[in-house]
């Protein structure tokens, strides 16, 4: 039947590309969230970096950028681990 074809052929063959798209969109969305917080946010890491930039607190900016990078790396590693679990077509 139609659902069996979708479940056993189409979904397994499309899943690796879907996870790759998830990985790319996750990194872009993380960047956009931080940038949006810098522009209009009243809280968050982006706002913190922008606020510390205005105060010229360079050590705080470096720590915040390191935290932003580590969170981004953790998100990327999580999706990468999911990609390794999914069988490739």
Secondary structure in CASP SS format (residue, H / E / C, confidence):
PFRMAT SS
TARGET T0000
AUTHOR 0000-0000-0000
METHOD secondary structure of the structure
MODEL  1
X C 1.00
X H 1.00
X H 1.00
X H 1.00
X H 1.00
X H 1.00
X H 1.00
X H 1.00
X H 1.00
X H 1.00
X H 1.00
X H 1.00
X H 1.00
X H 1.00
X H 1.00
X H 1.00
X H 1.00
X H 1.00
X H 1.00
X H 1.00
X H 1.00
X H 1.00
X H 1.00
X H 1.00
X H 1.00
X H 1.00
X H 1.00
X H 1.00
X H 1.00
X H 1.00
X H 1.00
X H 1.00
X H 1.00
X H 1.00
X H 1.00
X H 1.00
X H 1.00
X H 1.00
X H 1.00
X H 1.00
X C 1.00
X C 1.00
X C 1.00
X C 1.00
X H 1.00
X H 1.00
X H 1.00
X H 1.00
X H 1.00
X H 1.00
X H 1.00
X H 1.00
X H 1.00
X H 1.00
X H 1.00
X C 1.00
X C 1.00
X H 1.00
X H 1.00
X H 1.00
X H 1.00
X H 1.00
X H 1.00
X H 1.00
X H 1.00
X H 1.00
X H 1.00
X H 1.00
X H 1.00
X H 1.00
X H 1.00
X H 1.00
X H 1.00
X H 1.00
X H 1.00
X H 1.00
X H 1.00
X H 1.00
X H 1.00
X H 1.00
X H 1.00
X H 1.00
X H 1.00
X H 1.00
X H 1.00
X C 1.00
X C 1.00
X C 1.00
X C 1.00
END
